[in-house]
Amino acid sequence: MKEQQNMEENKEEQILDRQTAAKEVVLTNELTKLGNQAVKKGLISGHGYHGGKYEILCNGQIFLLTPEQAHSYLKDLVKQHQK
């Protein structure tokens, strides 16, 4: 009985791990797309992952953000300059 419960818990963990990994891939792809758009528009000079954080180079400064923060920042930045 306990073995079956452990197996079910393990399966649930594996499903959650796969879902988390899939979300991270989507986020990374979106960050790359948004970052490249911002570079192309001259809004930032560079971007990418660095030491577990997302690095944005802008006006000679380096900003280290969580991937989620970077996504929001870049999304807003690109949106503001679409006009």
N, C-alpha and C positions, 0 to 999 in steps of 0.2 A: 504494500500500500504506500509506504513512504517513498520507495523507489519510483513508483508511478508519479507521485506528486512532484518529486525532484525532476523527473523527466519533463513534466508539463511546465514547471517553472523555467527549466532550461530552454525549452522551445519558445516560451514567451520572451525570455531575455534575448534569444537569437532574433526573433521578429523585431523587437524594439531596436536592437543593434543595427539591423538591416535598414529599418526606417530612418534611423538617425544618420546612417552613412549616406542614404539616398538624399536626405535633406541637405547634407553638407556638400554633396556633389552639385546639387541645384544651386545652392548659395554661391559656391565657388565659381560656377559658370556665369551666374548673374553678375558677380563682382568683377570678373574678368571683362565681361561685355560693357558694364557701366564704366569701369576704369579706363578701358580703351576709348570709349566715347569721350570721356572727360579729357583724356590726353589729346585726342584728335581735335577737340574744340579749344585746346590751349588752357583748360581750366586747372589742370594739374600737370606735373612733369613726369610722374611715374607712380606705380602702384604694384603691390604684390604681398604675398605672405612673408613674414619675417619673424622667426621665433615664436610661432603660435598666434601671433597677432597679424592684423592686416595693416600694411604700411602705405601711407599716402604721402607723396612728395609734392609740396606746393609752396611756391615762393621761397625756395631755399630752406623750408622747414620740413621736418619729418613728423608725421602724426601716426602713432600706433594706436589702433582701435581694435575692438573685437570685430570679427567678421560681420556680425549683425549691425553694429554701429557704423562700420564702413559702408555697408550696403545702404543703410538709410541716408547717410551723408552723400554718397555718390548719386543715389537716385534723386535726391532733392537738388543737388548741384546741377546735374544734367537736365532735370526738368525745368529749373529756373532759367537755363540758357538755351532752351529750345526755341524761344520766340525770336 
